[in-house]
Amino acid sequence: MSELELKEVGKVTHYFTKIGVAVISLTDTLSVGDRILIKGMTTNFEQSVESMQIEHKNVNVAYRGQSVGLKVNQRVREGDKVYKIL
């Protein structure tokens, strides 16, 4: 298996435990359908971006400088880095 090619696209700034949603501050473009890796001190998992929201409205693409709400499959922590799998 080859090394995954990763591109950092943002970091987790907040996590809502009850609803399993992470707020991610983006440093690059992220789209619905992208595969991402979320990695931190105790976090390390991959998932697909199934839906994103900006201020409670669904969006298909978000850009550098925006913050998005993202449903995540596992617990994440503030400061965890988000990578797009290329």
N, C-alpha and C positions, 0 to 999 in steps of 0.2 A: 504494500500500500504506500502510495507516495505521500509526502507531506502536504497537508492542506495549504492552499494559498489563502492567506487571511489579509484583510484590510480593515484597520480600525475605523469604525464609523461613529463611535460615540461612547458615552458612559452612563451608567445608572445614577440618577440623582435622587430617586425616591422609589420606595416599593410599598404597595398597598397589599398587606398580607391577606385580608379577608377576600379580596376580589382577584388576587393573583396578577396584579398589573404593575409593571415597572414603568417609571418615567425615565426616558432616555434623552439626554442632551446630545444632539447630533453634531458631528464634525464632518460628516459626508452624507451623501444621498442614501436613503434607505427606501426600498419599495416592498409592497405586499408581494409575497412569493419568494423573496430572497431567503437564503439559508443563512442563519447567523450562529455564532458561537458566543456565549456569554461566559466570561472567565474572570475569576477573582481569587482571593485567598482561599475560600472554601467553595467556590462556585466553578463549575466547568461542565457545560452541556450545550448541545446543538439543538436548534429547532428551526422550523420555517416561520416566517412572518405571515400570520394568517389574517390579522387585521391591525390597523393602527388608528389612533385617534389624535387629533389636535383640538384641544378645547371641546371635547365631547362630540366632535364631528368626525365621521370616518373619512380617511384619506387613503389613496393608493400609493402616493409618493410623498416623502418628506425630505427636506433639504438641510444642508449645513446651517447651523444657527437656530434651528427649530427644536422644540422639545415635543416628543410624542409619547402617548400612552400605548403600551404594548402588553398584550396578554402573554404571560410567560408560563412555561410548563413546570418550572421548579422555582423555589425561593431564590431570589437574588438579593444582593446587598448594595448599599450606596457605594459608589466608587468602582464597582465591577465594570470591566471594559466589555464593549460590544464590538464584535468583528463580523464583517460580511465574509462568507466563504465564497471564493471566486472559482 
